[in-house]
Amino acid sequence: MDVQVQRTFVIPPPPSEPSAEVPPTVFDLVAPAYHVTVLFAYAPPNPTNAALLQALADTLPRFPLLTARRLERPASHPDHRLPFFVTGASGAGALVVEAAVPTPLSDHLPLAPSSPGLARLHPPVDGATPHVLGGVDVFVSLWHKHAEVLRDIAYTID
């Protein structure tokens, strides 16, 4: 699959939200560190890229950990072994990679998770991939510890 990256940018965290430190949950502390990739593929008719990006920008403030920055505490801090997340205006934002595939979506179904073309979009990616004859893929790659939030979003979307 010939994946052609069109542009890459970051949707910043909402500036109106105050910065906050979020401690890790017990699940964050015991979950292994790896990426979980989910690919949603839709046949036409599809919304425009602009509509998808606006929907993402509207959704991110409701799930602040998706734009959080993960930091380590200084060694002098009593909880220096525990990482924490910074949300709000001091967060990292969400990376978006827009890409196109010059062939119909149906030519690639079922999608192989180890496809070299898709692997170029790893990690973490949240973007739209339009196919030449229609169809759109929403490809999300998250660090495993944040994948539970994605599950909640997917249920909300469906």
C-alpha positions, 0 to 999 in steps of 0.5 A: 500500500502506497501511503502518501503523507500530505501534512503533519501538524499538532492540534494544540490543547485547549488554551482556555483550560487551566493546566493541571497535574494528573497523577497516574492511576493504579492501571497506569502503573501496572499496564505495560508500555506499548502502543495500541492501534485502531483503524476505523475504515468507512465507505463513502459518503464521507465527511470532508477532512475539514469536518473530521478535523473540526470534530476532533478539535471539538472532542479533545477538550472533553478528553484532556488526557488525549492531549496531555504531556507525560512528565517525570518528577525531579529526583528531589520530589518525594514522588519522583518515581511516579510520572504525571500528566499535564493537561490543559494549556500546558499539554502537548496537543494531538498529532495529526497526520493526513495521508492519502492512498491512490487506490480504492479502500476495497483493494486493501480489505481486509487490512493487514496490521503489519502493512508497511504503509500503515506502519509509517503512520505509527506512533501516535497518530490520529488522522484521516486517510482518504482513498482515491475512489472514496472511503476514509480511515480514521487511524488512532495509535495510543500508548496502551495506558491511554487506550481505555479513553479511546474505547470510551470515545469509540462507544460515543461515536458509534 
